[in-house]
Amino acid sequence: MDEPIAVEPPPKDPELGTNENDPALSCMDVFLNGGVPETGLYWIKSGKLNPYTIYCDMDTDGGGWSLFYNFVHKPGELFDIDSEMLPTEPEKHKSYMDLDQLEFKGTDVMELRFFC
């Protein structure tokens, strides 16, 4: 019987997620397979949709988090949230995007995080 051959993992793609022509599958994909990931906006392609930008947190609890829902409420403010836009700056935007609109399935989400 032949011995198994060890195959080296493919090299990381330093451009992964940094432009519309080289979108990642998720923030975790950028984290694991991209260059040196930093927190910020990355290009993602899910399902049949065209690539879109999403905010990726590459620092919290090991990194690779996607921001889909963001609401910062200050005393005296009206409860106003945009349900048609992905948040791009956690400190500023009050918005969220339904995962169905992005063609994500429940099985694509491994963990949810809430910060209060």
Biopython code that builds the backbone (N, CA, C, O; Angstrom):
import numpy as np
from Bio.PDB.StructureBuilder import StructureBuilder

atoms = [
    (1, "MET", "N", (0.848, -1.168, 0.000)),
    (1, "MET", "CA", (0.000, 0.000, 0.000)),
    (1, "MET", "C", (0.904, 1.246, 0.000)),
    (1, "MET", "O", (1.901, 1.310, 0.720)),
    (2, "ASP", "N", (0.530, 2.215, -0.817)),
    (2, "ASP", "CA", (1.296, 3.457, -0.897)),
    (2, "ASP", "C", (1.056, 4.324, 0.323)),
    (2, "ASP", "O", (-0.053, 4.404, 0.850)),
    (3, "GLU", "N", (2.110, 4.960, 0.748)),
    (3, "GLU", "CA", (2.003, 5.905, 1.867)),
    (3, "GLU", "C", (1.311, 7.184, 1.389)),
    (3, "GLU", "O", (1.497, 7.583, 0.240)),
    (4, "PRO", "N", (0.518, 7.833, 2.246)),
    (4, "PRO", "CA", (-0.107, 9.097, 1.843)),
    (4, "PRO", "C", (0.964, 10.165, 1.614)),
    (4, "PRO", "O", (1.993, 10.191, 2.288)),
    (5, "ILE", "N", (0.704, 11.016, 0.678)),
    (5, "ILE", "CA", (1.623, 12.103, 0.354)),
    (5, "ILE", "C", (1.139, 13.372, 1.056)),
    (5, "ILE", "O", (-0.019, 13.769, 0.925)),
    (6, "ALA", "N", (2.037, 13.990, 1.794)),
    (6, "ALA", "CA", (1.690, 15.245, 2.469)),
    (6, "ALA", "C", (1.676, 16.369, 1.431)),
    (6, "ALA", "O", (2.635, 16.553, 0.681)),
    (7, "VAL", "N", (0.588, 17.104, 1.405)),
    (7, "VAL", "CA", (0.443, 18.213, 0.468)),
    (7, "VAL", "C", (0.429, 19.505, 1.280)),
    (7, "VAL", "O", (-0.298, 19.631, 2.265)),
    (8, "GLU", "N", (1.247, 20.455, 0.847)),
    (8, "GLU", "CA", (1.279, 21.737, 1.550)),
    (8, "GLU", "C", (0.004, 22.513, 1.256)),
    (8, "GLU", "O", (-0.535, 22.422, 0.153)),
    (9, "PRO", "N", (-0.489, 23.280, 2.236)),
    (9, "PRO", "CA", (-1.681, 24.099, 1.986)),
    (9, "PRO", "C", (-1.373, 25.151, 0.930)),
    (9, "PRO", "O", (-0.222, 25.555, 0.767)),
    (10, "PRO", "N", (-2.407, 25.598, 0.209)),
    (10, "PRO", "CA", (-2.160, 26.632, -0.805)),
    (10, "PRO", "C", (-1.680, 27.917, -0.126)),
    (10, "PRO", "O", (-1.998, 28.167, 1.037)),
    (11, "PRO", "N", (-0.917, 28.723, -0.855)),
    (11, "PRO", "CA", (-0.434, 29.975, -0.255)),
    (11, "PRO", "C", (-1.598, 30.926, 0.011)),
    (11, "PRO", "O", (-2.636, 30.859, -0.647)),
    (12, "LYS", "N", (-1.409, 31.802, 0.975)),
    (12, "LYS", "CA", (-2.437, 32.800, 1.261)),
    (12, "LYS", "C", (-2.494, 33.807, 0.123)),
    (12, "LYS", "O", (-1.488, 34.087, -0.528)),
    (13, "ASP", "N", (-3.684, 34.345, -0.104)),
    (13, "ASP", "CA", (-3.900, 35.335, -1.160)),
    (13, "ASP", "C", (-3.941, 36.715, -0.510)),
    (13, "ASP", "O", (-4.955, 37.067, 0.093)),
    (14, "PRO", "N", (-2.870, 37.513, -0.612)),
    (14, "PRO", "CA", (-2.836, 38.809, 0.064)),
    (14, "PRO", "C", (-3.879, 39.797, -0.455)),
    (14, "PRO", "O", (-4.160, 40.799, 0.202)),
    (15, "GLU", "N", (-4.458, 39.524, -1.633)),
    (15, "GLU", "CA", (-5.470, 40.412, -2.207)),
    (15, "GLU", "C", (-6.901, 39.961, -1.886)),
    (15, "GLU", "O", (-7.856, 40.675, -2.191)),
    (16, "LEU", "N", (-7.052, 38.796, -1.279)),
    (16, "LEU", "CA", (-8.386, 38.236, -1.021)),
    (16, "LEU", "C", (-9.264, 39.222, -0.253)),
    (16, "LEU", "O", (-8.924, 39.653, 0.849)),
    (17, "GLY", "N", (-10.395, 39.568, -0.856)),
    (17, "GLY", "CA", (-11.357, 40.456, -0.213)),
    (17, "GLY", "C", (-11.022, 41.931, -0.288)),
    (17, "GLY", "O", (-11.801, 42.761, 0.183)),
    (18, "THR", "N", (-9.882, 42.281, -0.869)),
    (18, "THR", "CA", (-9.489, 43.696, -0.888)),
    (18, "THR", "C", (-10.026, 44.444, -2.094)),
    (18, "THR", "O", (-9.940, 45.670, -2.151)),
    (19, "ASN", "N", (-10.585, 43.710, -3.071)),
    (19, "ASN", "CA", (-11.166, 44.388, -4.238)),
    (19, "ASN", "C", (-12.290, 43.539, -4.818)),
    (19, "ASN", "O", (-12.408, 42.350, -4.521)),
    (20, "GLU", "N", (-13.094, 44.156, -5.630)),
    (20, "GLU", "CA", (-14.288, 43.520, -6.184)),
    (20, "GLU", "C", (-13.948, 42.316, -7.073)),
    (20, "GLU", "O", (-14.769, 41.412, -7.228)),
    (21, "ASN", "N", (-12.745, 42.301, -7.656)),
    (21, "ASN", "CA", (-12.353, 41.215, -8.546)),
    (21, "ASN", "C", (-11.782, 40.007, -7.811)),
    (21, "ASN", "O", (-11.543, 38.970, -8.431)),
    (22, "ASP", "N", (-11.562, 40.120, -6.515)),
    (22, "ASP", "CA", (-11.033, 39.013, -5.721)),
    (22, "ASP", "C", (-11.801, 38.910, -4.401)),
    (22, "ASP", "O", (-11.211, 39.000, -3.324)),
    (23, "PRO", "N", (-13.145, 38.717, -4.495)),
    (23, "PRO", "CA", (-13.948, 38.675, -3.264)),
    (23, "PRO", "C", (-13.719, 37.388, -2.472)),
    (23, "PRO", "O", (-13.385, 36.345, -3.035)),
    (24, "ALA", "N", (-13.903, 37.484, -1.180)),
    (24, "ALA", "CA", (-13.820, 36.321, -0.293)),
    (24, "ALA", "C", (-15.217, 35.729, -0.131)),
    (24, "ALA", "O", (-16.201, 36.319, -0.576)),
    (25, "LEU", "N", (-15.300, 34.579, 0.497)),
    (25, "LEU", "CA", (-16.593, 33.959, 0.787)),
    (25, "LEU", "C", (-17.208, 34.510, 2.063)),
    (25, "LEU", "O", (-18.428, 34.496, 2.227)),
    (26, "SER", "N", (-16.358, 34.999, 2.972)),
    (26, "SER", "CA", (-16.817, 35.519, 4.259)),
    (26, "SER", "C", (-15.660, 36.258, 4.920)),
    (26, "SER", "O", (-14.536, 36.245, 4.418)),
    (27, "CYS", "N", (-15.942, 36.897, 6.038)),
    (27, "CYS", "CA", (-14.871, 37.526, 6.815)),
    (27, "CYS", "C", (-13.910, 36.471, 7.336)),
    (27, "CYS", "O", (-12.702, 36.706, 7.392)),
    (28, "MET", "N", (-14.431, 35.317, 7.715)),
    (28, "MET", "CA", (-13.568, 34.243, 8.197)),
    (28, "MET", "C", (-12.657, 33.751, 7.080)),
    (28, "MET", "O", (-11.507, 33.395, 7.335)),
    (29, "ASP", "N", (-13.153, 33.724, 5.849)),
    (29, "ASP", "CA", (-12.332, 33.342, 4.708)),
    (29, "ASP", "C", (-11.156, 34.313, 4.563)),
    (29, "ASP", "O", (-10.023, 33.883, 4.345)),
    (30, "VAL", "N", (-11.415, 35.610, 4.681)),
    (30, "VAL", "CA", (-10.337, 36.607, 4.621)),
    (30, "VAL", "C", (-9.359, 36.359, 5.762)),
    (30, "VAL", "O", (-8.144, 36.381, 5.566)),
    (31, "PHE", "N", (-9.895, 36.127, 6.946)),
    (31, "PHE", "CA", (-9.059, 35.922, 8.126)),
    (31, "PHE", "C", (-8.128, 34.722, 7.962)),
    (31, "PHE", "O", (-6.947, 34.797, 8.300)),
    (32, "LEU", "N", (-8.664, 33.614, 7.444)),
    (32, "LEU", "CA", (-7.894, 32.382, 7.331)),
    (32, "LEU", "C", (-7.014, 32.316, 6.087)),
    (32, "LEU", "O", (-5.923, 31.746, 6.128)),
    (33, "ASN", "N", (-7.481, 32.895, 4.976)),
    (33, "ASN", "CA", (-6.809, 32.692, 3.698)),
    (33, "ASN", "C", (-6.261, 33.952, 3.049)),
    (33, "ASN", "O", (-5.601, 33.878, 2.013)),
    (34, "GLY", "N", (-6.526, 35.109, 3.646)),
    (34, "GLY", "CA", (-6.039, 36.363, 3.087)),
    (34, "GLY", "C", (-4.648, 36.702, 3.583)),
    (34, "GLY", "O", (-3.981, 35.880, 4.211)),
    (35, "GLY", "N", (-4.220, 37.918, 3.294)),
    (35, "GLY", "CA", (-2.915, 38.381, 3.738)),
    (35, "GLY", "C", (-2.913, 38.589, 5.243)),
    (35, "GLY", "O", (-3.240, 37.674, 5.999)),
    (36, "VAL", "N", (-2.555, 39.765, 5.673)),
    (36, "VAL", "CA", (-2.577, 40.109, 7.097)),
    (36, "VAL", "C", (-3.881, 40.880, 7.320)),
    (36, "VAL", "O", (-3.929, 42.086, 7.078)),
    (37, "PRO", "N", (-4.935, 40.205, 7.777)),
    (37, "PRO", "CA", (-6.237, 40.862, 7.878)),
    (37, "PRO", "C", (-6.291, 41.912, 8.986)),
    (37, "PRO", "O", (-5.842, 41.687, 10.110)),
    (38, "GLU", "N", (-6.847, 43.048, 8.637)),
    (38, "GLU", "CA", (-7.084, 44.117, 9.600)),
    (38, "GLU", "C", (-8.579, 44.401, 9.627)),
    (38, "GLU", "O", (-9.262, 44.204, 8.622)),
    (39, "THR", "N", (-9.088, 44.855, 10.743)),
    (39, "THR", "CA", (-10.494, 45.206, 10.848)),
    (39, "THR", "C", (-10.826, 46.296, 9.843)),
    (39, "THR", "O", (-10.087, 47.271, 9.707)),
    (40, "GLY", "N", (-11.950, 46.127, 9.133)),
    (40, "GLY", "CA", (-12.366, 47.112, 8.141)),
    (40, "GLY", "C", (-13.281, 46.496, 7.109)),
    (40, "GLY", "O", (-13.870, 45.439, 7.338)),
    (41, "LEU", "N", (-13.401, 47.159, 5.975)),
    (41, "LEU", "CA", (-14.296, 46.718, 4.905)),
    (41, "LEU", "C", (-13.577, 45.757, 3.961)),
    (41, "LEU", "O", (-12.420, 45.961, 3.595)),
    (42, "TYR", "N", (-14.304, 44.699, 3.579)),
    (42, "TYR", "CA", (-13.782, 43.714, 2.634)),
    (42, "TYR", "C", (-14.872, 43.369, 1.626)),
    (42, "TYR", "O", (-16.063, 43.510, 1.906)),
    (43, "TRP", "N", (-14.447, 42.916, 0.453)),
    (43, "TRP", "CA", (-15.369, 42.456, -0.580)),
    (43, "TRP", "C", (-15.693, 40.985, -0.347)),
    (43, "TRP", "O", (-14.801, 40.154, -0.177)),
    (44, "ILE", "N", (-17.005, 40.678, -0.344)),
    (44, "ILE", "CA", (-17.512, 39.327, -0.112)),
    (44, "ILE", "C", (-18.450, 38.965, -1.261)),
    (44, "ILE", "O", (-19.147, 39.832, -1.788)),
    (45, "LYS", "N", (-18.470, 37.714, -1.644)),
    (45, "LYS", "CA", (-19.452, 37.239, -2.623)),
    (45, "LYS", "C", (-20.140, 36.026, -2.044)),
    (45, "LYS", "O", (-19.503, 35.013, -1.757)),
    (46, "SER", "N", (-21.446, 36.135, -1.875)),
    (46, "SER", "CA", (-22.231, 35.012, -1.367)),
    (46, "SER", "C", (-23.315, 34.668, -2.377)),
    (46, "SER", "O", (-23.938, 35.560, -2.951)),
    (47, "GLY", "N", (-23.535, 33.410, -2.591)),
    (47, "GLY", "CA", (-24.583, 32.980, -3.505)),
    (47, "GLY", "C", (-24.405, 33.541, -4.901)),
    (47, "GLY", "O", (-23.298, 33.576, -5.438)),
    (48, "LYS", "N", (-25.516, 33.982, -5.482)),
    (48, "LYS", "CA", (-25.511, 34.493, -6.844)),
    (48, "LYS", "C", (-25.347, 36.012, -6.899)),
    (48, "LYS", "O", (-25.311, 36.594, -7.983)),
    (49, "LEU", "N", (-25.248, 36.642, -5.753)),
    (49, "LEU", "CA", (-25.146, 38.094, -5.710)),
    (49, "LEU", "C", (-23.804, 38.578, -6.244)),
    (49, "LEU", "O", (-22.803, 37.862, -6.218)),
    (50, "ASN", "N", (-23.818, 39.815, -6.727)),
    (50, "ASN", "CA", (-22.556, 40.449, -7.088)),
    (50, "ASN", "C", (-21.778, 40.712, -5.800)),
    (50, "ASN", "O", (-22.380, 40.797, -4.730)),
    (51, "PRO", "N", (-20.465, 40.841, -5.879)),
    (51, "PRO", "CA", (-19.690, 41.137, -4.672)),
    (51, "PRO", "C", (-20.163, 42.437, -4.003)),
    (51, "PRO", "O", (-20.566, 43.381, -4.684)),
    (52, "TYR", "N", (-20.110, 42.474, -2.693)),
    (52, "TYR", "CA", (-20.498, 43.644, -1.918)),
    (52, "TYR", "C", (-19.513, 43.813, -0.778)),
    (52, "TYR", "O", (-18.808, 42.869, -0.423)),
    (53, "THR", "N", (-19.455, 45.007, -0.199)),
    (53, "THR", "CA", (-18.538, 45.231, 0.916)),
    (53, "THR", "C", (-19.248, 44.963, 2.233)),
    (53, "THR", "O", (-20.446, 45.203, 2.384)),
    (54, "ILE", "N", (-18.472, 44.460, 3.174)),
    (54, "ILE", "CA", (-18.996, 44.167, 4.502)),
    (54, "ILE", "C", (-17.904, 44.506, 5.519)),
    (54, "ILE", "O", (-16.713, 44.389, 5.232)),
    (55, "TYR", "N", (-18.326, 44.919, 6.688)),
    (55, "TYR", "CA", (-17.382, 45.257, 7.757)),
    (55, "TYR", "C", (-16.961, 43.977, 8.456)),
    (55, "TYR", "O", (-17.802, 43.215, 8.933)),
    (56, "CYS", "N", (-15.659, 43.743, 8.515)),
    (56, "CYS", "CA", (-15.105, 42.554, 9.163)),
    (56, "CYS", "C", (-14.299, 42.962, 10.388)),
    (56, "CYS", "O", (-13.417, 43.818, 10.311)),
    (57, "ASP", "N", (-14.611, 42.342, 11.514)),
    (57, "ASP", "CA", (-13.870, 42.553, 12.761)),
    (57, "ASP", "C", (-12.827, 41.450, 12.845)),
    (57, "ASP", "O", (-13.159, 40.279, 13.033)),
    (58, "MET", "N", (-11.569, 41.831, 12.705)),
    (58, "MET", "CA", (-10.479, 40.862, 12.704)),
    (58, "MET", "C", (-9.740, 40.817, 14.041)),
    (58, "MET", "O", (-8.671, 40.215, 14.146)),
    (59, "ASP", "N", (-10.320, 41.463, 15.070)),
    (59, "ASP", "CA", (-9.650, 41.533, 16.360)),
    (59, "ASP", "C", (-10.391, 40.800, 17.483)),
    (59, "ASP", "O", (-9.763, 40.092, 18.270)),
    (60, "THR", "N", (-11.704, 40.959, 17.567)),
    (60, "THR", "CA", (-12.488, 40.417, 18.670)),
    (60, "THR", "C", (-12.448, 38.899, 18.690)),
    (60, "THR", "O", (-12.690, 38.256, 17.669)),
    (61, "ASP", "N", (-12.147, 38.328, 19.833)),
    (61, "ASP", "CA", (-12.171, 36.875, 20.045)),
    (61, "ASP", "C", (-11.552, 36.079, 18.899)),
    (61, "ASP", "O", (-12.137, 35.101, 18.434)),
    (62, "GLY", "N", (-10.403, 36.485, 18.457)),
    (62, "GLY", "CA", (-9.689, 35.744, 17.422)),
    (62, "GLY", "C", (-9.907, 36.235, 16.016)),
    (62, "GLY", "O", (-9.119, 35.901, 15.131)),
    (63, "GLY", "N", (-10.958, 37.028, 15.764)),
    (63, "GLY", "CA", (-11.174, 37.623, 14.447)),
    (63, "GLY", "C", (-12.040, 36.799, 13.517)),
    (63, "GLY", "O", (-12.403, 35.662, 13.817)),
    (64, "GLY", "N", (-12.364, 37.403, 12.370)),
    (64, "GLY", "CA", (-13.164, 36.747, 11.346)),
    (64, "GLY", "C", (-14.653, 36.994, 11.449)),
    (64, "GLY", "O", (-15.439, 36.255, 10.856)),
    (65, "TRP", "N", (-15.070, 38.029, 12.197)),
    (65, "TRP", "CA", (-16.492, 38.318, 12.424)),
    (65, "TRP", "C", (-17.060, 39.247, 11.355)),
    (65, "TRP", "O", (-16.396, 40.192, 10.928)),
    (66, "SER", "N", (-18.295, 38.973, 10.924)),
    (66, "SER", "CA", (-19.017, 39.819, 9.966)),
    (66, "SER", "C", (-20.042, 40.645, 10.716)),
    (66, "SER", "O", (-20.743, 40.124, 11.584)),
    (67, "LEU", "N", (-20.139, 41.934, 10.393)),
    (67, "LEU", "CA", (-21.115, 42.810, 11.039)),
    (67, "LEU", "C", (-22.350, 42.916, 10.149)),
    (67, "LEU", "O", (-22.297, 43.497, 9.066)),
    (68, "PHE", "N", (-23.464, 42.347, 10.617)),
    (68, "PHE", "CA", (-24.719, 42.377, 9.872)),
    (68, "PHE", "C", (-25.744, 43.303, 10.513)),
    (68, "PHE", "O", (-26.635, 43.798, 9.823)),
    (69, "TYR", "N", (-25.640, 43.546, 11.799)),
    (69, "TYR", "CA", (-26.637, 44.333, 12.523)),
    (69, "TYR", "C", (-25.900, 45.263, 13.467)),
    (69, "TYR", "O", (-25.028, 44.831, 14.221)),
    (70, "ASN", "N", (-26.247, 46.531, 13.424)),
    (70, "ASN", "CA", (-25.590, 47.489, 14.295)),
    (70, "ASN", "C", (-26.591, 48.557, 14.720)),
    (70, "ASN", "O", (-27.247, 49.178, 13.883)),
    (71, "PHE", "N", (-26.699, 48.756, 16.006)),
    (71, "PHE", "CA", (-27.583, 49.805, 16.503)),
    (71, "PHE", "C", (-26.939, 50.459, 17.713)),
    (71, "PHE", "O", (-26.693, 49.814, 18.733)),
    (72, "VAL", "N", (-26.676, 51.725, 17.584)),
    (72, "VAL", "CA", (-26.127, 52.511, 18.688)),
    (72, "VAL", "C", (-27.209, 53.511, 19.071)),
    (72, "VAL", "O", (-27.546, 54.395, 18.283)),
    (73, "HIS", "N", (-27.752, 53.376, 20.270)),
    (73, "HIS", "CA", (-28.830, 54.262, 20.711)),
    (73, "HIS", "C", (-28.328, 55.174, 21.815)),
    (73, "HIS", "O", (-27.766, 54.725, 22.813)),
    (74, "LYS", "N", (-28.543, 56.448, 21.615)),
    (74, "LYS", "CA", (-28.145, 57.427, 22.618)),
    (74, "LYS", "C", (-29.404, 57.999, 23.265)),
    (74, "LYS", "O", (-30.440, 58.093, 22.606)),
    (75, "PRO", "N", (-29.338, 58.378, 24.528)),
    (75, "PRO", "CA", (-30.513, 58.933, 25.205)),
    (75, "PRO", "C", (-31.098, 60.111, 24.422)),
    (75, "PRO", "O", (-30.373, 60.993, 23.961)),
    (76, "GLY", "N", (-32.404, 60.102, 24.286)),
    (76, "GLY", "CA", (-33.108, 61.190, 23.604)),
    (76, "GLY", "C", (-33.229, 61.016, 22.108)),
    (76, "GLY", "O", (-33.934, 61.795, 21.467)),
    (77, "GLU", "N", (-32.578, 60.036, 21.528)),
    (77, "GLU", "CA", (-32.662, 59.801, 20.088)),
    (77, "GLU", "C", (-33.905, 58.992, 19.755)),
    (77, "GLU", "O", (-34.366, 58.177, 20.554)),
    (78, "LEU", "N", (-34.435, 59.229, 18.572)),
    (78, "LEU", "CA", (-35.529, 58.410, 18.073)),
    (78, "LEU", "C", (-34.986, 57.052, 17.652)),
    (78, "LEU", "O", (-33.836, 56.923, 17.234)),
    (79, "PHE", "N", (-35.837, 56.050, 17.772)),
    (79, "PHE", "CA", (-35.459, 54.707, 17.330)),
    (79, "PHE", "C", (-35.603, 54.677, 15.818)),
    (79, "PHE", "O", (-36.700, 54.482, 15.294)),
    (80, "ASP", "N", (-34.494, 54.869, 15.119)),
    (80, "ASP", "CA", (-34.494, 54.948, 13.669)),
    (80, "ASP", "C", (-33.399, 54.028, 13.151)),
    (80, "ASP", "O", (-32.222, 54.236, 13.446)),
    (81, "ILE", "N", (-33.778, 53.016, 12.383)),
    (81, "ILE", "CA", (-32.789, 52.053, 11.899)),
    (81, "ILE", "C", (-33.066, 51.725, 10.442)),
    (81, "ILE", "O", (-34.219, 51.532, 10.057)),
    (82, "ASP", "N", (-32.032, 51.662, 9.637)),
    (82, "ASP", "CA", (-32.140, 51.378, 8.211)),
    (82, "ASP", "C", (-32.041, 49.867, 8.012)),
    (82, "ASP", "O", (-31.023, 49.262, 8.348)),
    (83, "SER", "N", (-33.086, 49.261, 7.470)),
    (83, "SER", "CA", (-33.108, 47.808, 7.312)),
    (83, "SER", "C", (-32.655, 47.359, 5.924)),
    (83, "SER", "O", (-32.772, 46.179, 5.592)),
    (84, "GLU", "N", (-32.148, 48.264, 5.122)),
    (84, "GLU", "CA", (-31.740, 47.926, 3.766)),
    (84, "GLU", "C", (-30.257, 48.163, 3.525)),
    (84, "GLU", "O", (-29.813, 48.167, 2.377)),
    (85, "MET", "N", (-29.487, 48.359, 4.583)),
    (85, "MET", "CA", (-28.083, 48.701, 4.403)),
    (85, "MET", "C", (-27.217, 47.939, 5.392)),
    (85, "MET", "O", (-27.545, 47.850, 6.575)),
    (86, "LEU", "N", (-26.117, 47.393, 4.908)),
    (86, "LEU", "CA", (-25.156, 46.768, 5.812)),
    (86, "LEU", "C", (-24.407, 47.858, 6.558)),
    (86, "LEU", "O", (-24.014, 48.856, 5.954)),
    (87, "PRO", "N", (-24.201, 47.690, 7.848)),
    (87, "PRO", "CA", (-23.428, 48.693, 8.593)),
    (87, "PRO", "C", (-21.963, 48.642, 8.178)),
    (87, "PRO", "O", (-21.393, 47.564, 8.007)),
    (88, "THR", "N", (-21.363, 49.811, 8.019)),
    (88, "THR", "CA", (-19.964, 49.872, 7.606)),
    (88, "THR", "C", (-19.067, 50.503, 8.662)),
    (88, "THR", "O", (-17.842, 50.403, 8.577)),
    (89, "GLU", "N", (-19.666, 51.150, 9.652)),
    (89, "GLU", "CA", (-18.902, 51.750, 10.741)),
    (89, "GLU", "C", (-19.662, 51.511, 12.038)),
    (89, "GLU", "O", (-20.683, 52.157, 12.276)),
    (90, "PRO", "N", (-19.190, 50.603, 12.878)),
    (90, "PRO", "CA", (-19.939, 50.223, 14.080)),
    (90, "PRO", "C", (-20.298, 51.387, 15.000)),
    (90, "PRO", "O", (-21.316, 51.334, 15.690)),
    (91, "GLU", "N", (-19.493, 52.417, 15.019)),
    (91, "GLU", "CA", (-19.761, 53.523, 15.937)),
    (91, "GLU", "C", (-20.805, 54.492, 15.405)),
    (91, "GLU", "O", (-21.330, 55.298, 16.173)),
    (92, "LYS", "N", (-21.126, 54.439, 14.106)),
    (92, "LYS", "CA", (-21.977, 55.459, 13.510)),
    (92, "LYS", "C", (-23.317, 54.961, 12.999)),
    (92, "LYS", "O", (-24.349, 55.571, 13.277)),
    (93, "HIS", "N", (-23.317, 53.874, 12.265)),
    (93, "HIS", "CA", (-24.531, 53.451, 11.573)),
    (93, "HIS", "C", (-25.507, 52.715, 12.482)),
    (93, "HIS", "O", (-25.130, 51.999, 13.409)),
    (94, "LYS", "N", (-26.768, 52.928, 12.169)),
    (94, "LYS", "CA", (-27.840, 52.157, 12.787)),
    (94, "LYS", "C", (-28.518, 51.433, 11.640)),
    (94, "LYS", "O", (-29.433, 51.969, 11.015)),
    (95, "SER", "N", (-28.077, 50.232, 11.364)),
    (95, "SER", "CA", (-28.601, 49.527, 10.207)),
    (95, "SER", "C", (-28.399, 48.023, 10.363)),
    (95, "SER", "O", (-27.661, 47.550, 11.228)),
    (96, "TYR", "N", (-29.079, 47.301, 9.494)),
    (96, "TYR", "CA", (-28.890, 45.855, 9.434)),
    (96, "TYR", "C", (-29.323, 45.369, 8.072)),
    (96, "TYR", "O", (-30.005, 46.080, 7.334)),
    (97, "MET", "N", (-28.926, 44.157, 7.742)),
    (97, "MET", "CA", (-29.331, 43.540, 6.495)),
    (97, "MET", "C", (-29.805, 42.136, 6.814)),
    (97, "MET", "O", (-29.114, 41.381, 7.498)),
    (98, "ASP", "N", (-30.977, 41.788, 6.320)),
    (98, "ASP", "CA", (-31.509, 40.441, 6.484)),
    (98, "ASP", "C", (-30.568, 39.465, 5.782)),
    (98, "ASP", "O", (-30.213, 39.679, 4.622)),
    (99, "LEU", "N", (-30.164, 38.408, 6.461)),
    (99, "LEU", "CA", (-29.229, 37.451, 5.879)),
    (99, "LEU", "C", (-29.786, 36.792, 4.620)),
    (99, "LEU", "O", (-29.020, 36.394, 3.741)),
    (100, "ASP", "N", (-31.113, 36.672, 4.522)),
    (100, "ASP", "CA", (-31.722, 36.106, 3.317)),
    (100, "ASP", "C", (-31.421, 36.972, 2.105)),
    (100, "ASP", "O", (-31.195, 36.452, 1.013)),
    (101, "GLN", "N", (-31.416, 38.294, 2.286)),
    (101, "GLN", "CA", (-31.133, 39.204, 1.173)),
    (101, "GLN", "C", (-29.710, 39.010, 0.660)),
    (101, "GLN", "O", (-29.427, 39.279, -0.507)),
    (102, "LEU", "N", (-28.832, 38.551, 1.514)),
    (102, "LEU", "CA", (-27.441, 38.322, 1.133)),
    (102, "LEU", "C", (-27.192, 36.874, 0.732)),
    (102, "LEU", "O", (-26.055, 36.475, 0.478)),
    (103, "GLU", "N", (-28.270, 36.090, 0.677)),
    (103, "GLU", "CA", (-28.223, 34.671, 0.320)),
    (103, "GLU", "C", (-27.403, 33.840, 1.301)),
    (103, "GLU", "O", (-26.807, 32.831, 0.925)),
    (104, "PHE", "N", (-27.378, 34.272, 2.563)),
    (104, "PHE", "CA", (-26.789, 33.452, 3.618)),
    (104, "PHE", "C", (-27.890, 32.545, 4.152)),
    (104, "PHE", "O", (-29.055, 32.939, 4.204)),
    (105, "LYS", "N", (-27.525, 31.350, 4.543)),
    (105, "LYS", "CA", (-28.472, 30.430, 5.159)),
    (105, "LYS", "C", (-28.152, 30.338, 6.649)),
    (105, "LYS", "O", (-27.056, 30.698, 7.077)),
    (106, "GLY", "N", (-29.090, 29.867, 7.417)),
    (106, "GLY", "CA", (-28.859, 29.704, 8.845)),
    (106, "GLY", "C", (-27.654, 28.827, 9.144)),
    (106, "GLY", "O", (-26.970, 29.017, 10.150)),
    (107, "THR", "N", (-27.399, 27.866, 8.265)),
    (107, "THR", "CA", (-26.249, 26.990, 8.468)),
    (107, "THR", "C", (-24.918, 27.687, 8.177)),
    (107, "THR", "O", (-23.859, 27.182, 8.551)),
    (108, "ASP", "N", (-24.968, 28.857, 7.504)),
    (108, "ASP", "CA", (-23.740, 29.624, 7.244)),
    (108, "ASP", "C", (-23.274, 30.368, 8.492)),
    (108, "ASP", "O", (-22.106, 30.744, 8.598)),
    (109, "VAL", "N", (-24.180, 30.576, 9.425)),
    (109, "VAL", "CA", (-23.869, 31.331, 10.635)),
    (109, "VAL", "C", (-23.502, 30.348, 11.736)),
    (109, "VAL", "O", (-24.316, 29.518, 12.141)),
    (110, "MET", "N", (-22.277, 30.451, 12.212)),
    (110, "MET", "CA", (-21.812, 29.515, 13.239)),
    (110, "MET", "C", (-22.011, 30.065, 14.647)),
    (110, "MET", "O", (-22.166, 29.299, 15.598)),
    (111, "GLU", "N", (-22.007, 31.393, 14.784)),
    (111, "GLU", "CA", (-22.107, 31.979, 16.111)),
    (111, "GLU", "C", (-22.579, 33.420, 15.978)),
    (111, "GLU", "O", (-22.170, 34.130, 15.059)),
    (112, "LEU", "N", (-23.436, 33.852, 16.892)),
    (112, "LEU", "CA", (-23.891, 35.240, 16.946)),
    (112, "LEU", "C", (-23.275, 35.911, 18.157)),
    (112, "LEU", "O", (-23.119, 35.276, 19.199)),
    (113, "ARG", "N", (-22.923, 37.176, 18.043)),
    (113, "ARG", "CA", (-22.364, 37.930, 19.158)),
    (113, "ARG", "C", (-23.207, 39.181, 19.360)),
    (113, "ARG", "O", (-23.609, 39.829, 18.394)),
    (114, "PHE", "N", (-23.471, 39.513, 20.601)),
    (114, "PHE", "CA", (-24.196, 40.729, 20.961)),
    (114, "PHE", "C", (-23.342, 41.511, 21.954)),
    (114, "PHE", "O", (-22.845, 40.953, 22.932)),
    (115, "PHE", "N", (-23.181, 42.772, 21.701)),
    (115, "PHE", "CA", (-22.464, 43.654, 22.634)),
    (115, "PHE", "C", (-23.436, 44.701, 23.105)),
    (115, "PHE", "O", (-24.096, 45.347, 22.290)),
    (116, "CYS", "N", (-23.536, 44.881, 24.391)),
    (116, "CYS", "CA", (-24.461, 45.869, 24.952)),
    (116, "CYS", "C", (-23.677, 46.878, 25.784)),
    (116, "CYS", "O", (-24.263, 47.801, 26.350)),
]
sb = StructureBuilder()
sb.init_structure("model")
sb.init_model(0)
sb.init_chain("A")
sb.init_seg("    ")
for serial, (resi, resn, name, xyz) in enumerate(atoms, 1):
    if name == "N":
        sb.init_residue(resn, " ", resi, " ")
    sb.init_atom(name, np.array(xyz, "f"), 0.0, 1.0, " ", f" {name:<3s}", serial, name[0])
structure = sb.get_structure()
